[in-house]
Amino acid sequence: MKTKLFLSTAVLLAITTNAQVKGGFKGQDPITAVSTVTRPVEKQWKGVFDKTGDEVFFGNDFAGARLNGVVKIDENTFSVLITPENTPINGSPWYAFKVWSKTNKEIKIRFDYPPNVKHRYNAKISGDGKKWQASESGTFVKREKDSNYVLTVKVSKDTTWIAAQELKTSKDIKEWISALKNKNNTAEASIGLTAEGRKIPVFSIGNPSAKNKILISGRNHPPEVTGHYALEAFVETLTADTPLAKKFRKKFEVYVIPLLNPDGVDGGFWRHNSGGIDLNRDYNEFNQPETRAVRDFLKAEIKDANKLLFSIDFHSTHDDIYYTVDPELKGNIPGFVPNWLSKVKDGIPGYTPHIKPLYFKPPTFTLFSYLFETYKTEALVFEIGDNTPKDFIKKKGEVSGEEFMKLILESSKN
């Protein structure tokens, strides 16, 4: 196996963060134009970082990994360097690596980021890369004078996986699609290829002959795993063996594109695709193969009498929020989104949705704004917080799916 100590030499020019202010998360600032012309990305060296003493080893040779360098500080303290694929970039510092030791011991891992980058994701830990648990309260010790965070972890000959969120790579999502396909006889295909040759998966649910279509999408941005869990719960509710779901599937066809950015996900990127671009800013220029694939797929499907009634794009951010189209703008089913979110609120005791209009007029940089302008679809961005508990994500996804089916079936009668 290759062994090497590697420290990134990237020149980090600018890193931006989402709007998060004192007093609570206020949501995304108004979206402005950025260039989406392809830019270089810095690839990680992959292998085992073994120049850290004779006992402790770090590795990043797996899909979704992000580890750019390791140095030994003292006998039981190590610094890991975490840098992005390129800059400027959103402040979503993804990390994922493995660590093991010749002997059982407790070590401290100090996270080093580029200037102006704050630690965002509390560590998830696994013994096999499949079953994860959040690090214990207080594991991230405290911010030291140099603004680093320190994780204390017990290591042994057995591999310990450490990541910003649970790993959900293209392989994992393919397995999830296959399970749904076997259970529900869903039709699986691809809308196109990424620059690195990965397939962008799509599958359909329901009646292919139905004129009314629905689009569900996710993972424009690699670290947004909690949003993917909401997508899973929502989709599994639509495919359930219930009278409501069966009735829904007879009247509608649903396209699901759960992994819009497989290169970024498998590459362990913070935000971008392999073209160095935030895909959710490229739905006006369509410079990237992923956004062109979405556009061309829908052009082929939504024609003649077919209508794209509704679209929902799943994401993650600092806290749960829904981004909507300006309510003054009218789509295919005026009033559907606020009515639906009201039903979701009623279905989850004690829950108050955080709703913020984010699209008002062209140009359309984001997927949901492009779909509204092009197809007048009722469009929504469904954001889940970084630290939202998985059981609540599941509940929210299920209730959202059930209330969605009820309301759109009722709306289709009119």
N, C-alpha and C positions, 0 to 999 in steps of 0.2 A: 504494500500500500504506500502511496506517496506520502511523504512527510515534509512539512515546511512551516516556517514561521513567516507570516506575511502581514505587513502593515500597509494599509491603503495610502496611495499618494495622490488621491483626488484633490483637486483644488475646489474647495467648497465655497461658492460665491454668495449664495443666498438661500435661506430656508424660511418658509412662511408657516404660520400656524392658523388653524381654524379660529373663528371668533368664539372665545370663551372668556367671559368677564366675571368680575366679582359680582355676587348676587345671583349666580345661576347661569346656565347655558342659554344664550340668546339666539342661537341658530346661525346659519350660514349668512355671511354678508352678501350683498348683491353681486352677482356673477358678472365679471367683465371679460373682454376678449383677451386671449393670449394666443401666441403663435402655436400651431399644432403641427408644424413642419418637423419631420423626423430629426431627432438629435441623438448623438452617441450616448450609450450607457456604459457604465463601468461594471464589468463582470467580476464576480468573486473568484478568487482562487479556491478550489475545492479540495479537501483532503483532511488530514489529521495535523493539528497544530501541536507538535511534540517538543518544541524547544522551550518548554515551560517547567523544566525539572525532570526528574526521573520517575515521577509517580503519577501526575495528573495530566490527562489528555483531553483536548477539545476537538470536535469534528463538525463539519458542515457539509458533508458529502451526501446530501439527500434533497429531494424536492421540497421547496419552500424554505430552505435554510437561509439565514442571514447572519454571517459572522465574518468580519473583515480583518481581524487581527487579534492576537492574544499575547500578553506579556505577564511574566511572573513578578509580583510586587514583593512578596515575602513568602515564607514557607507555605502559608495557607491562604494567601490573597492573590487574586488574578484580575487583571484588567482586560475586558473584552471591548474591542473597537467595533462600533456599529455605524456604518455610513450608508447613505442612500445610493440609488442607481445613477442619479445625476441631480443637478440643481438648476434653477430653483425648484422647490418641491414643498408640498404640504407637510406639516409637522406630524407625521404618522410613523415614528421610528420602529419599524418591524424588526424583530430579531427572532432567531430560532437556531439552536445548536444542541449538540450532544456533549456530555462530559462523563468521564469515568476515571477511576484511579486504581492503582495496583493494590492499595490498602484502603480499608474503611477509614474515612476521615471527614471532618467538617471543614468546608472551605468558604471563603467569601469571594463573590464575583462582583467586581466594580464595573459598571456600565459607562463607557466613554462614548459620547456622541459629538458631532461637530458643534462649533459655536452656535449659540442661540437655539439649540434643540433641547427641549425639555423631555424628560422621561414621561411616557404616556401610558404604557400597558404594563400592569402588574403581571408578574410571571405566572404562567401555567406550567405545571410539572407533570411528567409522565414517565413511566417505566418501560413503555413499549411504543410510544408515539401514537397510540390509539385512545387509551383511557387517560383522561387528564383531570387534574384538580388544581384549583387556584392555590397559590402560595399562601401559607398560613399568615394570619394577621401579624404584622410587624416584621415579616421576613425581609421586605425591603426596609432596611434599617432606618436610615434617615438621609436627608440631603447633607452632604459634608460641605466644607468650606469651598471646595472647587465644584460644587453643584452636581456631584456624581451620586448615583444611587448604588446601594450595595445589597446584593442578595446572598443570604446565608443558606447553604444547602449541604446535605450529607451525600457523599459520593462513595462508590465502591467499584468493584470489578464489573458490576452490572451497569449498563448504560442508563444515564438519566437524561431525559429530553427536557429542554427548557425553551419556552417560546412565549411570544407576546400574547398570542391567542392559541387556541387549539388548532392543530394543523388540519386544513381542509384543502388538499391539493387536487389537481385535475384527476388523479387516480381515484381519490376518495369520492369525488363527485360523479365520476363515471360509474363507480360501484353503486352509488345511491340511485342513479338513473336506471341501471340494470335491474335493481331490486324493484323499482316502480314498474318497469317494463314487464317483468315476470308476473307481477301481481295484477296489473291493470291492462296488459296488452297495449301499452302506449307505443306510439310510433317514434323511433329515435333516428336522428340524422345529424347533419352538421350544416351550419350556414356559411362556412368558409374556413379558411386557414389563416393563422397568424403569420407574422414575418418569420418566426422560427419553425413554422410548419405544423404547429399544433392545431387540431380540430377545435372549432368553437361549437360546442354541442347544442342541439335543440331537440326537444321532443314535444309531441302534441298530446293533448288530453281531450276527450270528448268526441264530437261528431264532425268528421271532416267535411260533410256536406252542409253544415250549418253556415249561414251567411254572416252571422255575428261572431266576431273573433275577439280574443283577449290576449294580451301579451304580458308575461311575467319575466322579469330579468334581474340579474344580480352579478356581483363581483366585477364591476368596472374597476374597483380598487382592491388590490390584493389583501390588505390586512383586515378587511371588513367581514370577519367571520361571523360575528353575531347577527349581522344582516342576513347572512346565508342561512343561519338556523331559523330565522323567521320565515324565509322563503320556503325552506323544507316543510315547516309546520303548515304554512298556508297551502302549499301544493298538495301535501298529503291529505289535507282536509277535503280538497276538491276531488281527490281520487278515492275517497273513503267508500266503504260498502254501506252507505246509508241511503234512505229514500230521497233525501234532499240532494245529495251529490249525484245520484243516478239521474234524477230529473234534470239537474243542471247540465250534466254531460250530454244529454240528448239534444239540448237546445243550443249549445255553444261549443266552439272549438277553442282550446287554450294552447297557445305556443309558450313554451318555457325555455328560456335561454339562461341557465343558471350560472354560467361561467363565461363572461364576456372577455376576460383578460387572462387566459391560461398561461401565457408567457410570464406575466408579472407574478401570478400566484406561484408557479413552480420555481421562478427565479428568486423568490423571497424579496420582491421589491416592496418599497414603501408605498408607492402610489401609481407608478406609470406602467406602460406596456414596454415591450422590447424596443419600440421606437422612441422611448424616452419621453412620452407624452401622456398627460392625463386624458384618458379616453372620454371622460365626461365633460370635456371642453371642446370636443372635435365633432359635434353633431351639427355643425354649420359648414365647415370646410371639408370634412371627410377625407383628411389626409392619411388616416391610418387604416390598415386592412380590416381591423375589427369593426370600426364604425361603418365602413363601406359594406361589410358583410351584412350588418343589421339593416341598413338602408335597402340594399338590393334584395334581401330576403323578403322584406315587407312589400316592396314594389311588386314582387312576383306573386305574393299571396293576397294582398289587399287590392283587388281589382274587380272589375265588373260590378256585380251586386254585393260583393263582400264589404263588410264594414268593421273597422277596428273600434269596438265600443269602449274598451277600457284598457289601460296599461298601468302597471305598478312596477317600480324599479326599487329593489331592496339595497340598502346601504347600511353603514355603521358610522356613528359619530360619537361625540362626547356624552350625549344623553338622548333618550328617545324623543323623536320629533317627526312630524309629517310636513313635507313641503308640498304645497299645492299651486295650482294655477290661480291667478287672480280671479276671485269669484265674479268679477264684472265681465269676464270673458266666458262665452257660452260654448260648450262642447256638444257632443252627441246626446248626452243625458243631463241637461242642466239640473243642478242641485244634487246630483248623485253622490259626489264625494262628501259634502258636509252631512248629508243624511246617513251615509254609511258610517262615518266616524262617530256620529251620535249613537248609532246602534252598537258600535263597538264599546263605547263608553258605558252604555247601559248593561252590556254583557260582562263587564269586568268590574265588580264592586270596588269602589274606592279609587278607580282609575280616571284621571282627567287627561285627555290627549293634549299634547302641545302641538299646535297647528300654526304654520306660518306660510303665507303666500310667497313664492319665490320666482314666479315667472309672470311678467307683465306685458312684454312686447318683444318682437324680434330684435336682433338675431337670436337664433336658437343654438346655444352652446351645449346644452345638456340633452340627454336622451329624452327625458320626459317633456321638455319644452318642444323638442323637434317633433315628437309624436303628436302633441296637441296641435301645433301649427299645421302639420302635414295632413293629419287624419281627423282632427277635432276629437280625438279620443279623450275620454275622461282620464286625466293623467295624474299620477301621484308618486312622490318619492317617500318610501317607507323606511325611516331611519331607526336603528336600534342602538342604544348606548353601548359603549365599550364594556361596561361592567354590569349591564342588565343581567339578572340571574337567568339561567337557562330555562328553569321551570316557568318563569314569567314570559320569556320569549315564546315558548311553546304554547302557553295559554293564549297569549295575544295573537299568535299566528292562527291558532285554531278558531278562536272567536271571530277574528277578522274574516277568515275564509267562510265560516258559516253565515255570518251576517251579509257578506258580499253575495253569496249565492242566493239567499232569500231576496235581497233587494233587487238584484239584477234580473232575477226571474219575474219579480213583480213589475219592474220597469219595462220589461220586454212585452208585457201584455198591452201596454198603452200604445 
